[in-house]
Structures are given as structure tokens and as C-alpha cells.
């Protein structure tokens, strides 16, 4: 039955410019119904849809699976000569492979449509196809930096965008964005001083659609990155790790020491770091347009530099209460913190306020740091019962400064991964206190507060790679 519509519901709609499709048995009713009868063309709806209804490619050949859902037999009515569809006909729901043929790198763009038709009916559905010439091919790997220090061939960082379609990549914005993320990562101490210990790689994973999904929307992107209600970002982790093995010096033996940074094509703040007990990590760092210090720089330095590689704990405060040592009313924060501590992580936090018992006691009484390092209560979501070493840091609200114990912890990890011995005096010699005077409270330009949008890292058990996969995308 035609739905009731109020007067003016379709004001401004060109009612003679398209066809209104309705159930076949109800055509005459719509033609007579108030509000609906104004449409000049009302015809029967038939079930024929292609999912997704868009495909794109860079210069290299691209294959994409489509699902045709039809009420009966269907066929390909037309297609560009640079596309192939197999099979070209079928019955009801069918999976087909669309192949976009390769073309010369840096060639111009081309657009077309693959038109599917129900047999014996003039009823069609279109899949829009586009291809863009570019200097790099789909899934091609690019080395952005080679390590010049360390005994183990360098520490690996892999940056991969998700939700970037062919147009996004071919415009040059994708690579520009990735390179900027690299500079943000190394734009803070101690990464700035120890930059030469790292290999940095990126590749060109192609997404069918631009952007990432949410709980209410779907985006066809390469790694299925999506925002989820209350728990930040997630993706197909196995696929991300498997893809990252395509970087030249990344292998299953060092994956637990490789930092993977996923850059979702989104301007939201909601970053999160997914971590595994083995040491492997995927830091999701969206292109935040929030005001300082919650900008994309802050996201990268907090999620990737702080959590992903540094294995540091959050210092921000959610709860105006003691952390619950019996865990009967809290959400398990004591067990979480102690669990991270058992892995050798979260050196910047303690559950004791005794000066000689905290992990940074050697800094409290060192004349070179005693003016800034002390015992401050508040951290890991609670303002009581958890202790940090300095008034403020990147692990609170993303200011471009890691506390001294955090810098030392990061350097220890760099030295261990690089196969070099650690020396405290060497650390002090190379250390730079570059943040100036900072306070716990930082004004946020858009009046949003860090704790509203930050998500604590999720620590998964075991090793991320459960089983080997067939390499489909390594070139």
C-alpha cells in the first residue's frame, strides 16, 4: 500500500525526471494516491542489484568480486572494452569477477559502466567503473626510509592507509598523507634522535570506496576498517598482518617487533591501538581535524609512538575515584595494568606512590631530572590510586612530549630491538627535554576534551598470525 505523505513532502523534486519504482501489484494504487500520483513515470520494481555498484583501479590490472542478486536470469548488457566480467550471465544470486585491465603508468583516467540486465526484461542495474593512471601500482611497496644503525637490519614500521580509493591515491594525497604521518611520528623525542634505527615502509592498498564505515554505514575498504560503538576502530587484523609481510624486511620472526600504523581515511579523532601479548601492534591513527593537541599529529604520537611502539599506558583520567584494588566495582583496570606490567609494558605508571618503589625512582633523585620528575597521583582512567612521574605528557592529552621515564623506556626498547646494549648514561647524553613548561590542563581549541575521544589500547592474547595465508597481493 502507498505510504501516506503530507502535502509538500516532495516539493523541489523533479517529478518528471526519473522513474519511481514500486511493487508491480501496486502500480495502479500509486498512480492514484495523493502525493505519489504527481510522479509522471511509475513502473514495476524488479530485483536486480550489483554489490558493490562501484569499482576502481590504478594503472595496474585489478580484479574485484561482485555479487549479482537477481530475481531470475541475468546477463551483461554492455561494458567498457577495458573491462571483463566472468561469468557474463547467470541465474539469481551469483558471484562474478570484474577485471579492469592494466594501462600505462601515469596515463589519464577513464570511466565507464558495466550494465547488468534481467533477461527478457528491459530492467538494468549499473556498476560504475573508473581507472586512474599513477606512478605506483596497486599493492606496490615503497621504502620511505632505511635504517643506518642497529645490529639487526633495522626496526620496522609499516604505514598503510585504508579507505583510499583510486582517485584518492592517484591525486597524490594518499602518499602525501603517509609521508606527513611519518614526520609526525619522528617529530617527537626520543624518536627524533633515534630515527636512524628504523626502516619505514608503505604500500598502495586500494579501497573500492573512499572513507571508513561506522556502526550505521558500510564502506568497501581494503582492510574492513570501521568505527565500532564504544571501542574505537577495528579491522581484519589477520589481513593487515598478512599484508604487512610484503615489506622487504618484515617477516614472521620480527612481526612482534614491527609497528603497523593504519591510517583510516577519516577526520574523526577516535584512534586506538590494538596490541598483542607477543608485542605486535596495529595503531589506528585517523586524520583528526580536531584542535591542538587532539590533531592528527597528537593521534599518531599517542597511539603509534606511545602505545604501539613505546608500550606506554594512558595517563588521562575518566573516573573521580580510587582505582579498585579488589576489582569488585571497577572494570578490571587493576588487572589490566598489572597484566601489562607483567609483559614489561606501562613503565610510566605505578600502583604505588612510594618514591623508592616506583620505576622512575632513579630519576627523582638525579639532579639532571629531579626538577621535573616526582610522584603525581592520577592516571589510567583514575584520579586516585594510580601514579605517574610528571605533571603532563603525550599519554594524557597528546601534547608533543613524552615524560622522561617514557623516553627512557622507548630508548630501551629501541636498543633491545636493535641488538645493542642499553646504558643510562648514554641515554642521558642523548636525551633532550624539548617540551618546556607543561601543565596538566591544556585548552582544546574546539572545546572538546581528550578523554571524551580517547580509547584505551586493547591487548589481545597470544600471537596475531594464526595460520599462513596465500600471498595474493605481494608484488
N, C-alpha and C positions, 0 to 999 in steps of 0.2 A: 504494500500500500504506500502511496506517496506520503512522505512526511509533511506535516503542516509547517508552512513557513510564513513568517509575519510579512506584512507589506514592506517592501523596500529591502528585503533580505539580499536581493541580487542587484541592487542599484549599482550602476557603474560597470556591470558585467556585459560584454558584447554578446547578447543572446543569439545573434545570427552568425557568430564567428567560429563556432565549434559544435561538435555533436555531443549531446547529452545521452549517455548510455544508461539504460535501466533494464531490469529484468524483462525478458521478452514477453512474458504473460501480462505485464503491467503497462505496456506502451500506451494503450488507449486511455488508461486511467491518468497517466502523467500528462497526456495531451489535453486532458480536460481539467486537471487540478489547478486551483489558483496558485500563482507564483511559478509553477512549473510549465504551464501552458504557454508562457511567453517565449520559451526556447523554440527556435524555428526548426531545429533538427533533433528529433528524439528517435533513437534507434536501439535495437536489442544489444545487450552486452553478452559477449561470449568469453569463455575462459581461455585466454592465451597471454602468457606473460613470460618474459625472459628475466632471470635473476642472475647477476645484476644486469641492469639495462644500460651499462656503460662499460667501455673497455679502453685502455690506453697503452701506449708503448713508447719507449725511446727508440733510438736508431736500430738497436739490435732486435732480432726476432723475439716475439713474445707470445707465449701460449697461455690461455686463460680458460678455465672451465666455466660454462654457463649451464643453468638448469632451465629447460623449457617446460612449462606447466601448461598443458592444453587439454581441452575437453574431448579432443579426438585426434585425428591425424593432422600433422602439420608439415610444412616444408619451408625451405629458404626461398623467398621470392626474389630477392636481389641482394647484392653485396658489392663492396669495392673490389677491384681486381687485385688489390694488395692484401686481401683477407681470404682465409679459407675457413670453412665450417665443416666439422666432421662429427657425427653424420649430418647430411644435409636435409634429412627428413626423419620423421619418427611418429610415434603414436603416444599420446598422453604425456606423462612426465618423463623427460629424457635428459640425460646429461650429455652435453656436447662440448667439443674443444674448439675454441676460436683461436686461430693462428694469425697474428699480424706479422707480415713478412718484414725482414730487415731492409734497411736502406742505408745510404751513405751517411757517415757521421757528419754532424753539423749541417745536414740537409734541412730544407724548410719543413714546415709542419703540413699535415694533411688530415682531412676529416671526412668521415663517411658514415653510412648507416647500413647495418645488416638488418634486413626486413624479413621477419618470420610471418607466415600466413597459414591460417587454417585451410586445409584442402576443401575445395568445393564451396568455400565462403569467401567473400571479399572482406575478410577480417584479418587485420595485421597488427603486429607489435614490432617496435623498432629498438635496436641496440645501437647507441651512438658510439662510434669508434674514432679515436684520434691518435696520431703519432707525431712525435716531435724529434727532430734531429738534435743531437747533443754530442759533445766531445767524449763523454764516457758512456759505456753501455750499462744496461740493467745488470745489477749484481757485480759489477766490476769493482775490484778493490783498489783503494788508493792509500798509499803511505804518506801520512802527513808529517811524521817525524820519526827518525831513527835514533835509538839510544846510543850514546857515545861513552857511557860509564856503566860500570857493573860487570860482574863476572859471569852472568847467566844469560847474556844476549839481550838484556833489557826487560823492563816490566811493561806489560801490555795494557793499553787502553783502547777499547773499540767503541766508536760512536756511530750509532745507526739511527736514522730518522724513521718515523712511522707516520703514515697519513700524508705522505707527499706523493702526489700523482705525477704523471709525466710532464705536465705543464709546469708544476712547481719546480721539478728538477731541472728541466731544460731552460727555465728562465734564469738559472744560476743562483736563485735564492736558497736552494737547499744546501749547496756546498758552502755558500757564504755563511749560512746559519751554523753549520757544523764547525767551520773554522773559528767562528766567534765563540762558540761554546768551548773550544779548546783553549782559547786565550783566557776565557773566564776561569777555567779550571786551574790554569797555571798562573793566574794573576794574583795569587794569594800565597803567603809563606806558610809552610816551607816548600810548597810545590814549585814556587818561582825559583828558588835556589837549587833545587834538586831535579829540575826539569830534564836534564840530560840523561837521567836514568830510565826514561820512558820511551817506548815505541807507541806511536799513535796511529790508528788506522780508521778509515771509514770506507763505506761501500755505498752502492746506489740501489737499495731495496725499493722496488716500485710498488706503490699502492694504487688500487683501482680508483679509489676516491680520495679526495683531499679532506683531511681532518681525522678526528678520532671520535668514537662513539661514547654514549653515556647510557645511563640506565633506561633512558627513554628513546634513544636513537641508535641506529646501526650505521656504521661506516665500514666499507670493504677496504681494509688496510692490510698491509703485508704481515704484520705480527699480531693482528687482532687486539691491538692496544685499545683499551676502553676505560673510561671512568666508571667506577662502581660505587654504589651508595655507601658512604661512610668509611670506605677502606682505600681510597685513593685510586691509583691506576694498577691495572694488571694486563697481562698479555699471555700469549702462548710461549711460556718460558722455555720449553724444550726446543721450540723452533728458533728462538732467539739465540740460545746457546749453540745449537747445531749450526746456525748461520755464521756465528762468530768464529767458528773453527776454520772458516775460509781465509781469515787473516794469516799472513805468511808465518808468523812466529807463534801463533796461538795453537795449542794442542790440548788434548785431554789431560796431559800431565801438568800443565800450568794453568788450566782453566780456573782453578781455585784461587789463583793469584792475579787473574785478569779482571780488570774492571770494565764492565759493559755499561755504556750510557745510552739509554733510549731517549731520543728527543721527539716527543709527540708533537704533531702539528696542531697545537692548541695554545691559546694565550691565557688559559686559566693558570692559577698558581699551583694546584694540587699535586705537587711532586711526592714521590715516595721511593724508598729503596727496598727492594726485595733481596734478602740476604739468605745464604745457606750456611749451615754449620761448617761445611768444608772450607769456607772462605769466599766462595764465588758470590758475585753480587751483580744485580741489574738495577741501576739507578735511573728512575724515570724523571726526566727534567723538562717539563713543558716550557714553552716560550712565554713565560709570565710577563704581562704588561702592567702588573701591579706596581705601585710606587715603591721607591727605595725604602727599606732594604729587601723587599719581597719581589724584586725584579728577577729576570731570568738569571742574572749573574748570581744573585743570592740563592736561587734554587740549585744551580749547579754546584756552588761551593758547599752548600749544606748537605744536599743529598748524595752527590758523587764524591766530592772531596772529603766530606765529614763522615757520612755513613759508609758509602760504598767502598772506598779505599781505606780511610782512616779508622773505620770500625769504632767510631765515637758515638756516645749516647746523647740523646736530646737533653738540653738544659732548660727548655721552656716549662712553664707552669700552667696546668689546667685547673688543678684542684687546690683550694684553700684549706688544706688538711694534711695531717701526717700521712706518710706512706704507711700502709698497713702491714706490719710485720707478720701478722698471723694469716693475712690474705683472706680473711673471712668476709670483709665488706668491700674490699678493693677488687680490681680486675686483674689481679695476678702480677702487679708491677714489681713486687719484690722478687718473685721467682724469675720473672723475665730479666731483671737486672742481674741477678746472681747467675742466671744461665749464660748471659753474655759475658760476664766476668770469667766464668769457667772456661770460655773459649779464648780468653786473653784479650777481650774487647772492652770497650767502655772505660778506658783508663781515666777519662775526665770526670767520672762520677764515683762517689763512695756513699755507703750507708752508715758511715761513722764520721763524727766531727772532731775526733781526736787528732791533734796536729801531728803526732808522731806515728799515727797509724794509717793516714791517708797515703795514696800512691804518689802524691806530689810533695811529701814532707821534705825531700831533699831540696826542693825549690823554695820552700817557705823560709828556710834558714840560709839560703845562698844570697850573699849581698847583691849579686847581679840580678836577682829576681824578687827579692823579699819585699820590694816596694809595691808589687802588683799581685803576687801570689800569696794567698792566705786561705782561710776557710769561709766559704759563703754557703748559707743554707738555701735550698731551693733548686729543683731540677727534676728531670724525669717525670714531668707532669705534676709534681707535688711541691708545695712551698715549705714543707716541714719534713724532716727525717731523711732528706737526701742532700748531699753536699757537693759543691763544685769548687773550683780553685780560683776563679776570677769573677769580677762583677758581671761581665758580659762577654759573649763570644758568638761566633757564627752558629754554634749549635743551640743558641737561644733564638735569635730573631734574624739570622742571616747577614749580620754585618760582616764586612770583609776582614775578619780577624779570627784566627784560632787561638785559644788560650795556650799558654806556654806548655802545659802538660800535654795538650793535644798536639802541638807542633812536635814535641819530643816523641810522642807515641807514633806519629806519622813517619818521622825520620827513622825510628827503629824498624818500622815495617819496610820502608824503602831499603834500608841496609840489609835486612834479612832476606828479602826477595831478590836483592841484587847479589847475594852471596858475599857480602862484605861485613867485617866486624863493626859493631857499634861502639862509639866512645862518647861519653858525656861531654868531655872537654872539647871534642871535635864538634859536637852539636852546638855547644855554647859559642864556639868560634864562628860558626857559620850562621848562627841564629840572628834573626832580625825582628826587633819589636817595632813593627811598622804600623800599628793601629792608632797610636796616640791615645788620648783620654777617651774612654768609652764609659757609658753608664748603662744600667740595666734597662732603662726606658728609652726607646727610640721612636721619634714621631714618624708615623707612616703617612705618606702624602695623601693617600686616598681613604684615610681613616679606618682602614681595615687592620686587624691585629694578627700577628703571626700565628698565634695558637689556634685561630679560627680555621686556618687552612693547612696547617702542617699535619702530616701523618707520621706516626712513629714507624720505624722500619719493621718490616715483617721478617722474622727469622724462621726459615724452613729447615726441617731436619734433613740430614744426610747430604748426598751429592746430587746436583741437579740433573745430570745426564743419566737417565735410567737405562737406555738401550741405544745402540748405534742406529743411525738413520741413513738412508740412501742419500748421497750428496746430489741434490738437484740443481743447486744454484752456484756452485763453485766454478769460477772461470779462470 
